[in-house]
Amino acid sequence: MSARDVVLCECFARDGLQHEPDFIATDVKAGLIDRFAALGFERVEATSYSNPKVVPQFADATELLAALPRRDGAWYKATCANARAVQRALTDLDAGIGANEISLLVSASESHSARNLKRDRAAQWDNIAEMARLADGRFRLIGTISVAFGCPFEGAVDPDAVLADVRRFAALGVGIVTLGDTTGMATPASVRALYGRMARETPEVTPVAHFHDTRGTGLVNYVAALDAGVRYFDCAFGGVGGHPAKVRYGGGHTGNVATEDLVNLFESMGVRTGLDLQALPAVSQHCQDVLGRALHSRVAQSGFNPLIAAAGAA
C-alpha cells in the first residue's frame, strides 16, 4: 500500500447509486466495490440496509455482502437508519459476510429529518442510542450529520446545534463523525469555522468531510477542510449521487465531488492519497460504462494534471 496523507472513502456504490432509478445487478456492484478496494481505497461505502420500498437499489444488501471479496486493511461500510438495520447488519456479521463499519444517520434540521428519515430529530436520536447499544462494539461506528452546513427546507443551520450533535455521538462511543454538506450550501469560510470548532471542542472525534458539488464549490470546500486539519474525505467516481431516487430534495446537479477530480487536486498539491493513479482512469471509465452515460468528472475527460509527479517529488 502506498503512503498516504489523507484517507478517501469511495461512495459510488452507496451514496452514488441510491440516486439511480435503474437497479444495478448485484455482481456488478460487488465487482465495482472490489475494484475500488484494489485501487487502494481504505474505506468503501458498500451498501445500505435501507427499506427496499424507499431505496430499491439496496434490496440486495445481504446478497451483495455475501458476494463481495474482502481485502486486508479495507473498511466496508453499510449505512443504517434504524435499529432494524443494525439487526440486519449483525445477522450478516454473524454469518461471516457482514460489513466492518456502519454509519448512523441524523439530520441537523427537523425538516430534513422528516423528509429523509421519516421521524423527528428526538426520535432519531433515540434510534441512534439503540443502534449504538445493539452494535455493542462489533463494528467501527461512523456518525453522519446531514445538512450540517445548511438545509434546503429551513436555510441556515446553527453551528452550535451541529457541535452538540457531534458531542452526542461521542457520548455514545462514536469516534468518527462526518459533517455532510448534503445539498452543496457550504463555503470555505463556513467549512473552516465549523471544522475548526470541532477540532477545538471535540478533539477526541475524528472528523470526516462530505461535500456535494451542487454549486461547483466542492473542491474549494475540501481544500478548506484540509486546511482546518481534516484528513478523512468522501467522494464518488463521476460525481454521482445525492438524495435517494424516491426521496427527492434539492434541484439541479446534486452529486458528490468526483473522485477523479479530488484525487487530481490533492496529488497536484503534493497531498498523497495512497491510490493507484495508473489504474484509476480505467476504473473511472468502468463506472461510466456501468451507468451507460458520461459522468461529471472533468479529469475523466482531460486526464490527470501532468505536473503531479513533480508535486509528489517536491
C-alpha positions as CSV (number, residue, x, y, z in Angstrom):
1,M,0.0,0.0,0.0
2,S,1.3,3.4,-0.9
3,A,2.0,6.0,1.8
4,R,-0.9,8.4,2.2
5,D,-1.6,11.8,3.8
6,V,-5.4,11.6,3.6
7,V,-8.0,8.8,3.7
8,L,-10.6,8.9,0.9
9,C,-13.8,6.9,1.2
10,E,-15.2,5.9,-2.2
11,C,-19.0,6.4,-2.1
12,F,-20.1,5.4,-5.7
13,A,-21.7,2.1,-4.7
14,R,-23.9,3.6,-2.0
15,D,-24.4,7.3,-2.0
16,G,-23.8,7.3,-5.7
17,L,-26.1,4.5,-6.7
18,Q,-29.0,5.5,-4.4
19,H,-29.7,8.2,-6.9
20,E,-30.1,5.8,-9.8
21,P,-33.6,4.8,-10.8
22,D,-32.5,1.5,-12.5
23,F,-31.3,-1.4,-10.4
24,I,-27.7,-2.3,-10.9
25,A,-27.0,-6.1,-10.8
26,T,-25.6,-7.4,-7.5
27,D,-22.5,-8.9,-9.1
28,V,-21.8,-5.7,-11.0
29,K,-21.9,-3.7,-7.7
30,A,-19.7,-6.3,-6.0
31,G,-17.2,-6.0,-8.8
32,L,-17.1,-2.2,-8.6
33,I,-16.5,-2.3,-4.8
34,D,-13.7,-4.8,-5.2
35,R,-12.0,-2.6,-7.9
36,F,-12.3,0.4,-5.5
37,A,-10.5,-1.5,-2.8
38,A,-7.9,-2.8,-5.2
39,L,-7.1,0.9,-6.1
40,G,-6.1,1.4,-2.5
41,F,-9.2,3.0,-1.0
42,E,-9.0,2.3,2.7
43,R,-12.8,2.9,3.1
44,V,-15.5,2.0,0.7
45,E,-19.3,2.5,1.0
46,A,-20.7,-0.9,0.1
47,T,-24.4,-0.8,0.7
48,S,-27.3,0.4,2.8
49,Y,-29.7,-1.5,5.0
50,S,-32.5,0.7,3.7
51,N,-36.2,-0.1,3.3
52,P,-36.2,-1.6,-0.2
53,K,-39.6,0.2,-0.8
54,V,-37.9,3.5,-0.3
55,V,-34.4,2.7,-1.8
56,P,-34.9,-0.3,-4.0
57,Q,-31.2,-0.1,-5.2
58,F,-30.2,-1.8,-1.9
59,A,-32.7,-4.5,-1.7
60,D,-29.8,-6.9,-2.3
61,A,-27.7,-5.6,0.7
62,T,-27.1,-9.1,2.2
63,E,-26.6,-10.8,-1.2
64,L,-24.1,-8.1,-2.2
65,L,-22.1,-8.5,1.0
66,A,-22.1,-12.3,0.5
67,A,-20.7,-11.9,-3.0
68,L,-18.1,-9.2,-2.0
69,P,-14.4,-10.3,-1.9
70,R,-12.6,-8.7,1.1
71,R,-9.2,-7.1,1.1
72,D,-7.0,-6.8,4.2
73,G,-6.9,-3.2,5.6
74,A,-10.2,-2.2,3.9
75,W,-13.2,-0.9,5.7
76,Y,-16.5,-1.8,4.0
77,K,-19.3,0.5,5.2
78,A,-23.1,-0.2,5.4
79,T,-25.5,2.6,6.2
80,C,-28.1,2.1,8.9
81,A,-31.0,4.4,9.5
82,N,-32.7,2.5,12.4
83,A,-32.3,-0.4,14.9
84,R,-33.8,-2.9,12.4
85,A,-31.0,-2.0,10.0
86,V,-28.3,-2.7,12.7
87,Q,-30.0,-6.0,13.5
88,R,-29.7,-7.0,9.8
89,A,-26.0,-5.9,9.9
90,L,-25.5,-8.1,12.9
91,T,-27.1,-11.1,11.3
92,D,-24.9,-10.7,8.3
93,L,-21.8,-10.3,10.5
94,D,-22.7,-13.5,12.4
95,A,-23.0,-15.3,9.1
96,G,-19.4,-14.2,8.2
97,I,-20.4,-11.8,5.4
98,G,-21.0,-8.5,7.2
99,A,-19.7,-5.0,6.9
100,N,-17.0,-4.0,9.3
101,E,-18.1,-0.4,9.5
102,I,-21.6,1.0,9.8
103,S,-22.9,4.6,9.7
104,L,-25.6,6.1,11.9
105,L,-27.5,9.0,10.4
106,V,-29.0,12.1,11.9
107,S,-30.2,15.3,10.2
108,A,-29.2,18.7,11.6
109,S,-32.7,20.0,10.8
110,E,-36.2,18.9,11.7
111,S,-37.5,19.3,8.1
112,H,-34.7,17.2,6.5
113,S,-35.1,14.5,9.3
114,A,-38.8,14.2,8.5
115,R,-38.2,14.0,4.7
116,N,-35.2,11.7,4.7
117,L,-35.6,9.6,7.9
118,K,-39.4,9.8,8.4
119,R,-39.1,10.9,12.1
120,D,-38.2,13.9,14.1
121,R,-34.7,14.5,15.5
122,A,-35.6,13.5,19.0
123,A,-36.9,10.1,17.8
124,Q,-33.9,9.6,15.6
125,W,-31.5,10.3,18.5
126,D,-33.4,7.6,20.4
127,N,-32.9,5.3,17.4
128,I,-29.2,6.1,17.3
129,A,-28.7,5.3,21.0
130,E,-30.4,2.0,20.5
131,M,-28.3,1.3,17.4
132,A,-25.1,2.0,19.2
133,R,-26.2,-0.3,22.0
134,L,-27.1,-3.1,19.6
135,A,-23.8,-2.7,17.7
136,D,-22.0,-3.5,21.0
137,G,-18.6,-2.6,19.7
138,R,-18.7,-5.1,16.9
139,F,-18.4,-2.5,14.1
140,R,-16.5,0.7,13.7
141,L,-19.2,3.3,14.0
142,I,-19.4,6.4,11.8
143,G,-21.8,9.2,12.8
144,T,-23.2,11.2,10.0
145,I,-24.8,14.6,10.4
146,S,-26.7,15.5,7.2
147,V,-27.3,19.2,6.1
148,A,-24.7,20.3,8.6
149,F,-23.9,23.4,6.6
150,G,-27.4,24.4,5.5
151,C,-30.8,22.8,4.9
152,P,-32.8,23.1,1.7
153,F,-36.0,23.4,3.6
154,E,-35.0,25.6,6.6
155,G,-32.0,27.5,5.4
156,A,-29.2,28.3,7.9
157,V,-28.3,25.6,10.4
158,D,-27.0,26.7,13.8
159,P,-23.3,25.5,14.2
160,D,-23.9,25.2,18.0
161,A,-26.6,22.5,17.2
162,V,-24.2,20.7,14.9
163,L,-21.4,20.6,17.5
164,A,-24.0,19.4,20.1
165,D,-24.8,16.5,17.7
166,V,-21.0,15.7,17.5
167,R,-20.8,15.6,21.3
168,R,-23.9,13.3,21.4
169,F,-22.2,10.9,19.0
170,A,-19.1,10.9,21.1
171,A,-21.0,10.2,24.2
172,L,-22.4,7.1,22.5
173,G,-18.9,5.8,21.7
174,V,-18.9,7.0,18.1
175,G,-15.4,8.2,17.4
176,I,-15.6,9.2,13.8
177,V,-18.2,11.9,12.7
178,T,-19.0,13.0,9.2
179,L,-20.4,16.5,8.6
180,G,-22.4,16.3,5.4
181,D,-23.0,19.3,3.0
182,T,-26.0,17.4,1.6
183,T,-27.1,19.9,-1.0
184,G,-23.9,22.0,-1.6
185,M,-24.5,25.0,0.7
186,A,-21.1,25.2,2.4
187,T,-18.5,27.8,1.8
188,P,-14.8,27.7,2.6
189,A,-15.4,30.2,5.4
190,S,-18.2,28.1,7.0
191,V,-16.1,24.9,6.5
192,R,-13.0,26.3,8.2
193,A,-15.1,27.7,11.0
194,L,-17.1,24.6,11.8
195,Y,-14.3,22.1,11.5
196,G,-12.1,24.4,13.5
197,R,-14.6,24.4,16.3
198,M,-15.0,20.7,16.0
199,A,-11.2,20.2,16.5
200,R,-11.1,22.6,19.5
201,E,-14.3,21.4,21.2
202,T,-14.3,17.6,20.4
203,P,-10.6,16.7,19.8
204,E,-11.4,13.1,20.6
205,V,-13.6,12.8,17.5
206,T,-12.1,12.2,14.0
207,P,-13.8,14.5,11.5
208,V,-14.8,13.4,8.0
209,A,-15.7,15.9,5.3
210,H,-18.6,15.1,2.9
211,F,-19.4,17.7,0.3
212,H,-21.7,17.7,-2.6
213,D,-20.8,19.7,-5.7
214,T,-24.3,21.1,-6.3
215,R,-23.0,24.6,-6.9
216,G,-19.4,23.8,-8.0
217,T,-17.9,24.5,-4.6
218,G,-17.0,21.0,-3.6
219,L,-13.2,21.1,-4.3
220,V,-12.6,24.5,-2.7
221,N,-14.5,23.3,0.4
222,Y,-12.3,20.2,0.6
223,V,-9.2,22.4,0.5
224,A,-10.7,24.5,3.3
225,A,-11.4,21.3,5.3
226,L,-7.8,20.1,4.6
227,D,-6.5,23.4,5.9
228,A,-8.7,23.0,9.0
229,G,-6.9,19.7,9.8
230,V,-9.4,17.2,8.3
231,R,-7.8,14.1,6.9
232,Y,-10.8,11.9,6.0
233,F,-12.8,12.8,2.9
234,D,-15.7,11.3,1.0
235,C,-16.0,11.3,-2.8
236,A,-17.7,9.3,-5.6
237,F,-16.4,8.4,-9.1
238,G,-18.0,10.7,-11.7
239,G,-19.7,12.9,-9.1
240,V,-22.7,10.7,-8.9
241,G,-25.3,10.6,-6.1
242,G,-27.3,12.9,-4.0
243,H,-30.7,12.2,-2.4
244,P,-32.4,8.8,-2.9
245,A,-34.2,8.5,-6.2
246,K,-37.6,8.2,-4.5
247,V,-36.9,10.9,-1.8
248,R,-36.1,14.0,-3.8
249,Y,-34.8,17.2,-2.4
250,G,-32.5,19.8,-3.9
251,G,-32.6,20.7,-7.6
252,G,-30.1,20.6,-10.5
253,H,-26.9,18.6,-10.1
254,T,-26.9,17.1,-6.6
255,G,-24.0,14.7,-6.9
256,N,-20.9,14.2,-4.8
257,V,-17.5,15.6,-5.6
258,A,-16.0,13.5,-8.3
259,T,-13.2,11.2,-7.0
260,E,-11.1,11.7,-10.1
261,D,-11.1,15.5,-9.6
262,L,-10.4,15.4,-5.9
263,V,-7.6,12.9,-6.3
264,N,-6.1,15.0,-9.1
265,L,-6.3,18.2,-6.9
266,F,-4.8,16.6,-3.8
267,E,-2.0,14.8,-5.7
268,S,-1.3,18.1,-7.6
269,M,-0.9,19.8,-4.2
270,G,1.5,17.0,-3.0
271,V,-1.1,15.5,-0.7
272,R,-0.7,11.8,-1.1
273,T,-4.0,9.8,-1.5
274,G,-2.3,6.3,-1.5
275,L,-4.2,5.4,-4.6
276,D,-3.0,3.6,-7.7
277,L,-3.1,6.6,-10.2
278,Q,-2.2,4.4,-13.1
279,A,-5.2,2.1,-12.6
280,L,-7.7,4.8,-11.6
281,P,-8.7,6.0,-15.1
282,A,-9.8,2.6,-16.1
283,V,-12.0,2.3,-13.0
284,S,-13.4,5.7,-13.8
285,Q,-14.3,4.6,-17.3
286,H,-15.9,1.4,-15.9
287,C,-18.1,3.5,-13.7
288,Q,-19.3,5.4,-16.7
289,D,-19.9,2.1,-18.6
290,V,-21.9,0.7,-15.8
291,L,-24.3,3.6,-15.8
292,G,-24.3,4.0,-19.6
293,R,-23.6,7.7,-19.7
294,A,-20.8,10.3,-19.4
295,L,-20.5,11.4,-15.8
296,H,-19.5,14.7,-14.2
297,S,-15.7,14.4,-13.7
298,R,-13.6,16.9,-15.5
299,V,-10.5,14.8,-15.0
300,A,-12.2,11.8,-16.6
301,Q,-12.3,13.8,-19.8
302,S,-9.0,15.7,-19.6
303,G,-6.7,13.3,-17.7
304,F,-4.6,13.9,-14.6
305,N,-2.5,17.0,-14.3
306,P,0.8,16.2,-15.9
307,L,2.7,18.0,-13.1
308,I,1.5,15.6,-10.4
309,A,4.8,13.6,-10.5
310,A,6.7,16.8,-9.9
311,A,4.4,17.8,-7.0
312,G,5.0,14.4,-5.4
313,A,8.7,14.7,-5.7
314,A,8.9,18.3,-4.3
